[in-house]
Amino acid sequence: MRWMLVLFFVMIGVSGCQSAVEAPAPLPEPTSMPAPLLPAPLYFIEADSGQLMRMERDGATIRQVTHETAHRRVRRLAGGRRGRLHQR
């Protein structure tokens, strides 16, 4: 009787090990996206036109933000105050 009990447990253990297990699906290949050069868009004033420009995080895309028609120059007044000269 004891050998039947041992045989029963061995058969259950062996049958549990032989169950059909599906192979995991292959992982998709990671897409190679370049990391941005800048942590945020960069705003700057263009030297020639005096316009506000925006450089995107990729470091290559630049677009004009402002569209001023007159370039302003700043000059010093007496006492260190600043005054603006407008070109017309």
C-alpha positions in Angstrom: 0.0 0.0 0.0 2.8 2.4 0.8 4.5 1.9 -2.5 1.2 2.8 -4.2 1.1 6.1 -2.3 4.7 6.9 -3.2 4.0 6.0 -6.8 0.9 8.2 -6.8 2.9 11.3 -5.6 5.7 10.6 -8.1 3.3 10.4 -10.9 1.7 13.7 -9.9 5.1 15.4 -9.6 6.2 14.1 -13.0 3.0 15.0 -14.7 3.2 18.5 -13.3 6.7 19.0 -14.7 5.6 17.9 -18.2 2.8 20.4 -18.6 2.9 22.4 -21.8 4.5 25.8 -21.2 4.3 28.5 -23.8 7.5 30.1 -24.8 7.5 33.9 -23.9 6.9 36.1 -26.9 10.1 37.8 -28.2 10.6 41.3 -27.0 10.3 44.0 -29.7 13.6 45.6 -30.7 14.0 48.9 -29.0 13.6 51.9 -31.4 16.7 54.0 -31.5 15.4 57.5 -30.6 18.1 60.1 -30.2 18.2 61.7 -26.8 17.4 65.5 -26.9 20.5 67.7 -26.6 18.8 70.4 -24.5 16.7 69.8 -21.4 14.2 72.5 -22.5 13.8 74.8 -25.5 16.3 77.7 -25.5 15.1 81.3 -26.2 17.7 83.8 -27.4 17.9 87.1 -29.2 19.4 87.0 -32.7 22.2 89.5 -33.0 21.4 90.7 -36.6 17.7 91.3 -36.4 17.1 91.6 -32.6 14.3 89.1 -32.8 13.4 86.6 -30.1 14.2 83.1 -31.4 13.4 79.6 -30.0 15.8 76.6 -30.4 14.0 73.3 -29.9 15.4 70.5 -27.7 17.0 68.8 -30.7 19.4 71.7 -31.1 18.8 72.0 -34.9 15.3 73.5 -35.2 15.2 77.3 -34.8 12.1 79.4 -35.3 11.4 83.1 -34.9 9.0 84.0 -32.0 8.7 87.7 -32.4 8.2 89.7 -35.6 9.2 93.2 -34.8 9.6 95.5 -37.8 11.9 98.2 -36.1 15.2 97.2 -34.5 15.6 99.1 -31.3 18.9 100.4 -30.0 19.6 101.3 -26.3 21.9 104.2 -25.3 23.0 105.5 -22.0 21.7 108.8 -20.7 23.3 111.1 -18.2 23.1 109.6 -14.7 23.3 106.0 -15.9 19.6 105.8 -17.0 18.8 104.0 -20.1 16.9 105.5 -23.0 15.7 103.9 -26.3 16.3 105.1 -29.7 13.8 104.0 -32.3 14.7 103.6 -35.9 12.1 104.7 -38.4 
